[in-house]
Amino acid sequence: MKNLISELRVSVVTTLSLAVIVCGIYPLVVWGVAQTLFPEKANGSLIVRDGKIIGSELLAQNFTGPNYFHPRPSAAGDVGYDATGSGGSNLGPTSKKLIDSVKERVEAYRAENDLPPTIPVPADAVTASASGLDPHISVKNALIQASRVAKARGISGKGIMAKVQAHTEGRTLGILGEPRVNVLKLNLSLDARSAEKL
């Protein structure tokens, strides 16, 4: 009985000690380091305009107007772009539903961007990312959309191309992934340019 009580005491002390370290001290240290060294990233890379949070650099938003660059399609949530329902459609490459939806997206993309049948549609323009919330599009996708946006905004093609180039991010660490464009940041930059002209 004495041995059982001793073992029980050791178990309880160990469990409580680990709970304090793992559930209290460690998270506080990580939080403190993150807030000190990377406060913007630690708080979600939020974008604030006029004192209001309008989005995050890390999450896609749906832009549908002709004067905006459009993001990748999204399967997150019931209507897409739902940060609480992040995820893909889970439809496989042989799924008729997926094939039909991609065909519809290709036709819509060609129509809205006056894209001739000889020019291929970028894959990211018609397929959703695994999270459904990828904030980036490929540079090729952005360049195809550029003439539509320029026309809708009454801006020269050179002006739009300069904006796309200014918002093109390189490969991560110089080797990972492909160059890409953050749609929200690019669209906000275009809105800021329009506001400056008013």
Secondary structure, DSSP 8 states (H G I E B T S, - for coil): -HHHHHHHHHHHHHHHHHHHIIIIIHHHHHHHHHHHH-HHHHTT-EEEETTEEEEETTS-----STTS-------SSSSS--GGG-------TT-HHHHHHHHHHHHHHHHHTT--TTS---GGGTS--SSS---EEEHHHHHHHHHHHHHHHT--HHHHHHHHHHTEE--BTTTBS--EEEHHHHHHHHHHHHHHH-
